[in-house]
Every structure is written in structure tokens, then in C-alpha cells.
Amino acid sequence: DGAEAPFLELLARGAPAEAYEQPVLLARAEGRPAERVAALERAKLLALRVRSEIEGRRRREAELSALFETAHDLAGLRDLDAVLRAIVQRARSLLGTDVAYLSLNDPERGDTYMRVTEGSVAARFQQLRLGMGEGLGGLVAQTARPYVTDDYFRDGRFQHTHSIDSGVRDEGLVAILGVPLTLGDHVIGVLFAADRRSRVFEREQIALLGSFAALAAAAIDTANLLAETREALSGLERANEIIQDRSAVIERASDVHDRLAELVLRGGGVHDVAAAVSEVLDGTVEFTEAPAAPARALESSRTEGHAVRHGDDWIAAVAAGDELPGALVLRGHPGLDPVDQRTLERAALVTSLLLL
């Protein structure tokens, strides 16, 4: 009987729900038969159901698309803050809320603090810290369960504190939804969506925000693993550098030992030892007789059994029995490392043996 025709046209052009009343009202105004008006009513209800189904499918398509895009961002994670901001922005857009925000738990302080906000205008709100069990967010963080209220200040389920209520009042929030960010059984934070007017959040919207919370938790976990990996690699690089340095030290010490042993075996003299050590230490080493050596440094080296620094030089006493004939002096090397210091001391000992 053609009752569906005007409603098909309304569906085709995506008209708002209230427009579907117009064909029925027009038929009544024109005095159409009761059967015609009843047919239009039936067609209207059917068209509104179809419209609702189409809108639901479009909404689910947009939600899946946003979740896919967020998951794609997560796969190419470079900047954790950027990923978390994208999650909060998309959650706010899809749920159509005035504000969306994310808090992270602080195990050391035992509370949860604001990490990312979108749509917020109040500085005090953006710096809020919620103790476990305090406010809606503190209860979500403590229980690992989602909580929702259509009027926060009139809801007696939550532990209202002055700091939290002041921040929420500054922001002008009324309806709040919070879902936990979890890794396994461990809660690491809370994702929120909130409005500045009274609003009932539907079950599908709670589930959608929970999906975004799962992505946010995965992003945080991935970022933490990357940070740990970088730290471990840095530690391995430092360890490798130390190993390489030690290998070079051992090789240099072995070279010194071989050279000094060869000098002793072939009957080399004091100045031969000084020349060999000069080459190894890449500096100038001379045997200086006692009268020409710095007396205090010479005696200190003899007493301590080690080379001692004297200005920019190093003095290693050469003692032959009870006598102190002189010292090996390394000139112009104030920054001598311990290994090279030991090399100079060993050369002084070999010199002592040669003199004996």
C-alpha cells in the first residue's frame, strides 16, 4: 500500500529520528483513513528499528577502526606519551565525552596520578593524585573493576576527599566512567571518560573503554620492555668496553714482562730498561741517580714500595740492597693509570736486580 515509501526515503538520506514522525502527522492532518495511519505507524516503527541497526553497525565499524588504528600505533611504538595521547583522544571521540584521561599507579607512593588528559581545562584537575580507594579512580585502581556514575557528587559509593572533589569541581565533571589498566592480575592505572552533564554510560561504551584500556596497558608494557632492553644493551656495551680495556691491559703487561725478561737474559743495562719502558708507556723514562732525583719523592717511593707522583712526573725508587742509587723517572705523565704505574714499578725492580 506504499506506507513504507516515505520512510525508505528518510533512511536513504540519513534523516534524524524525529523526522520519522512527519509522515504519520501529515496523514492525520490530511484526514487519511485510520487503516492508512496505522500502516504508517507500523512502517515508522520498522524503519526506526532499521535506522537503529544501521547506526549501531556504523558505530561498531568506527569503534573497530579506531581500535585497529590504535593497535597499529602500538605496533610501531616509538613514543609512549604519543601512543597514550592517541588512545585517550580516540576514546573521548568515540564515547562523545567532554573529557578523557588516564592515570598511572605509583607503587612507591601508593596512589595513582594523572598521566594524560584530553579536553581538560583545569590545572588542579590535571595534577590530581588519588590514593588507593579514594574517589572513583582510586576505587578502580584498588579493586581492578570498572566503576561508573551519572552524578559523581551525589554518589555515596565513593570516598570523597577535599583535593579530589576540588579538582573534579574545577573541571566541572558530573558523569564519570573509569576502567582499570591491567597487566595480568596487576593494575597499573585507570582510563577515564567523563562529561560535564549527567549521563548514563551504556554497557557497550564501558566495554569499548575497556578495550582502549587493554591497548594502553599493552603500550606501557611494551615501552617498559623496550626501556629494559635498551638498559641491558647499554650494560652489555659497557661490559664489553671493560673487557676490551682489560684485554689491552693484559696484553700490554705481557709485552712488558717479555721485554724486561729478554733484557735481563741478554745482559742489558739500566738505560736499556729505561728505553724499553719509554716505548711501552709512550713517554720518556730515564734512570736518574739519587743526588739528581727529588729527595722527598725518592724516599717516599722507597718506603711505600710504589711509584709516587712528583709534579707532572712519576718517581720509582731503584734500591740495590741497602743502597739507593737512584730512580726511574717518567716525565710529563701526570695522569698515569694504575696499570702503567705498576709497569714503571716493575721496571724499577728489574733495574735494581741488574744493579745487584
Rosetta blueprint (number, residue, H / E / L):
1 D L
2 G L
3 A L
4 E L
5 A H
6 P H
7 F H
8 L H
9 E H
10 L H
11 L H
12 A H
13 R L
14 G L
15 A L
16 P L
17 A H
18 E H
19 A H
20 Y H
21 E H
22 Q H
23 P H
24 V H
25 L H
26 L H
27 A H
28 R H
29 A H
30 E L
31 G L
32 R L
33 P L
34 A H
35 E H
36 R H
37 V H
38 A H
39 A H
40 L H
41 E H
42 R H
43 A H
44 K H
45 L H
46 L H
47 A H
48 L H
49 R H
50 V H
51 R H
52 S H
53 E H
54 I H
55 E H
56 G H
57 R H
58 R H
59 R H
60 R H
61 E H
62 A H
63 E H
64 L H
65 S H
66 A H
67 L H
68 F H
69 E H
70 T H
71 A H
72 H H
73 D H
74 L H
75 A H
76 G L
77 L L
78 R L
79 D L
80 L H
81 D H
82 A H
83 V H
84 L H
85 R H
86 A H
87 I H
88 V H
89 Q H
90 R H
91 A H
92 R H
93 S H
94 L H
95 L H
96 G L
97 T L
98 D L
99 V E
100 A E
101 Y E
102 L E
103 S E
104 L E
105 N E
106 D E
107 P L
108 E L
109 R L
110 G L
111 D E
112 T E
113 Y E
114 M E
115 R E
116 V E
117 T E
118 E E
119 G L
120 S L
121 V L
122 A L
123 A H
124 R H
125 F H
126 Q H
127 Q L
128 L L
129 R E
130 L E
131 G E
132 M L
133 G L
134 E E
135 G H
136 L H
137 G H
138 G H
139 L H
140 V H
141 A H
142 Q H
143 T H
144 A L
145 R L
146 P L
147 Y E
148 V E
149 T E
150 D L
151 D L
152 Y H
153 F H
154 R H
155 D L
156 G L
157 R L
158 F L
159 Q E
160 H L
161 T L
162 H H
163 S H
164 I H
165 D H
166 S H
167 G H
168 V H
169 R H
170 D H
171 E H
172 G L
173 L L
174 V L
175 A E
176 I E
177 L E
178 G E
179 V E
180 P E
181 L E
182 T E
183 L E
184 G L
185 D L
186 H E
187 V E
188 I E
189 G E
190 V E
191 L E
192 F E
193 A E
194 A E
195 D E
196 R L
197 R L
198 S L
199 R L
200 V L
201 F L
202 E L
203 R H
204 E H
205 Q H
206 I H
207 A H
208 L H
209 L H
210 G H
211 S H
212 F H
213 A H
214 A H
215 L H
216 A H
217 A H
218 A H
219 A H
220 I H
221 D H
222 T H
223 A H
224 N H
225 L H
226 L H
227 A H
228 E H
229 T H
230 R H
231 E H
232 A H
233 L H
234 S H
235 G H
236 L H
237 E H
238 R H
239 A H
240 N H
241 E H
242 I H
243 I H
244 Q H
245 D H
246 R H
247 S H
248 A H
249 V H
250 I H
251 E H
252 R H
253 A H
254 S H
255 D H
256 V H
257 H H
258 D H
259 R H
260 L H
261 A H
262 E H
263 L H
264 V H
265 L H
266 R L
267 G L
268 G L
269 G L
270 V H
271 H H
272 D H
273 V H
274 A H
275 A H
276 A H
277 V H
278 S H
279 E H
280 V H
281 L H
282 D L
283 G L
284 T E
285 V E
286 E E
287 F E
288 T E
289 E E
290 A H
291 P H
292 A H
293 A L
294 P L
295 A H
296 R H
297 A H
298 L H
299 E H
300 S H
301 S H
302 R H
303 T H
304 E H
305 G L
306 H L
307 A L
308 V E
309 R E
310 H E
311 G L
312 D L
313 D E
314 W E
315 I E
316 A E
317 A E
318 V E
319 A E
320 A E
321 G L
322 D L
323 E E
324 L E
325 P E
326 G E
327 A E
328 L E
329 V E
330 L E
331 R E
332 G L
333 H L
334 P L
335 G L
336 L L
337 D L
338 P H
339 V H
340 D H
341 Q H
342 R H
343 T H
344 L H
345 E H
346 R H
347 A H
348 A H
349 L H
350 V H
351 T H
352 S H
353 L H
354 L H
355 L H
356 L L
